[in-house]
């Protein structure tokens, strides 16, 4: 049985994700309709699955942020009715990266910059997930506040004490900025 590839060291996980995503998109046969439709699910899930594959354990513990209700469920056995959620929908980078790849202009720097700014994951309950817009940020999003959808939905995120070690932090977001936004109620 083939051995599973080992992931990059945790501090390099975003760079490893960017490398893999760029290689995947640059090597993809763009312009071949059957290839694009046949691979759509893989295109949609590639970046998420690359992240999940970089760490061992349950996916809900691979999110450094959590709601209080989700944390309560995460601590129960069996774990049920939770969602591993991208605070900024991955469709935003996916659409942009696919367009750049089709045009032959996709770069690791572009993908890595996006990941460092917006790759924020959280574990929420299925009910809370129902209050979030699924594929877009709010119309007035300033492209700075990754938590805009959560504030609009009235959800409060806290650090996940059940998270696996080595998860990437938010290197392009000042610590005070993150603390201020996730430790106080996010009003509508």
N, C-alpha and C positions, 0 to 999 in steps of 0.2 A: 504494500500500500504506500503511495507517495506521501512523503512528509509534507505537512503544511508549511508554506513559506513563513519565515519569522518576520515580524514587523520591525520597523526602524525603532531606534530608541525613542521613548516617549517625547523627549524634547524636540525630536525631528519629525514627529508624526504628521504635522501639517505639510512640511516640505515633501515628505514621502508621498502623501496624498496628492499634492500638486504634481509631482513628477509622474506618478502613475496615471493621473487623469489626463495630463497633456499627452503622454505617450499613447494612451487609449484613443483619444480624440484625433490626434494627428495621424494615426494609423488606420482610422476608420474609413471605409469606402463611401464617402459622402457622394451624393448624386446617384446612388444606386437605390431606387425606391424600395425594392424588396429587402435589401439589406437594412435600410433605415426602419422599415416597419417591423421586420423580424427581430431587430435588436432593440426596439424602443424600450422595453422593460429594463433591459440591461443598461441602456443609456440613462434612463430615469433613476436607477438605483446605484449606479457605479460609485459615486463619491461617498454615499452613506455606507455602502457595503465595505468600501476600502477602510473607512474609519472604524466600523464595527469589527472588522477583521484584525485590526491592529492591537486589540486588547482582548484578554480572556474574560470570560464571565458573562453573566446575563446582560442583555443590552440596556435594560433600565438602570443598571449600575454604571453604564458607560456615559451617562449624562452628569455633568458636574452640578447641575441645578435641578431643583425639584419643587413641586408645590407641597404644602403640608399634607393635603389629602393623599397625594400620590406617595409620599414618604410613609404614611400610615399603612397603605396597602403594600408597599414594597417590603415592609417588615413582617407581613403576614405570610403564612404558607397555606395554600399555594398562592403565588402572586397572580393577581387577576385584574383585568380591566384597566390596564395602564397603556400609555402611548409614549414611545420614544419620539420626541418632537424636535424639529429644527426651529429655533426661535426666529430666524430669517429663513423663509422657505427656500429650499435648494433649487427650485425651478428658476429662481432669479439668476443664479450663477450658471445653471445648466443652459438656459436659452442663450445667454450672452456668450458662453464658451463655445457652444455648438456653432453659433454664427461666426465667431472668430476662427474656429477650426475650418469651417467650410471655405472661408476666405484666405486660409493659410497664414493667419496673423496671431494665432494663439501662442502665448508664452507662459512659462512657469511663473515668471514674476507676476503676471496678471492674476493667475489662479491663486498663487500664494498670498498676494495682497488681499484678495477677496476673502480667502479663508481666515486670515489673521484678523480681518475686520468683522466678519459676519458668521464664522463657524461657532455657533453657540447652541448647545443642545440642552434639553430639559426633559424630565420625566413628569408627565401630567396624567390625570385620570381621563378615562374615555369621555366622561361628562364634561370635564374642563376643555378637552380638545374640541368638543362640539361648539364651544364659544369662540374659537379662533378661526379667522379666515384661513382657508387651506393653502392657497397658492400665491397670495399677494400680500404685500404690506399695505397699511392704510394709505389712502390717496395723498395725504399730506406728509408722508414719510420724508424725513430730511436726509436719509441715507447715512445718518450718524447713530441713531438710537436703535440698536437691534431689538430692543424690548417693546417697541411701539405696538405690536399686535397684542402683547400681553397686557399692557396698560389699558388698551382699548377694551379688552375683554374683562378687565378687573382682576386679573390673576396675579398672585404674588409668588415670586420665585425666591427660594432660599438655597444656600449651598447644600449639596447632597452628601450627608455624612455616610451614606452607604455606597458612594462612588468608588470604583476601583482606582488604584493608585496610578499616577503617571498621565492622567488626562491632560490635554493641553489647556492652558489657561486662556486668557484674553490679552495677548501681548500688546495689541494696539489700542486697548481701552484702559485708561488709567484706573488703578485699583479703587480710588475714591469714587470715580464715576460709576463703576459697577456696584460697589457697596451701597451707594446712595440710591440706586435704582432697584436693587433686588431686596433690600432689607426693610423697605418701607412700603406701605400699601400702594398699589398702583391703581389710581382711581380712573374712572371712565372719563 
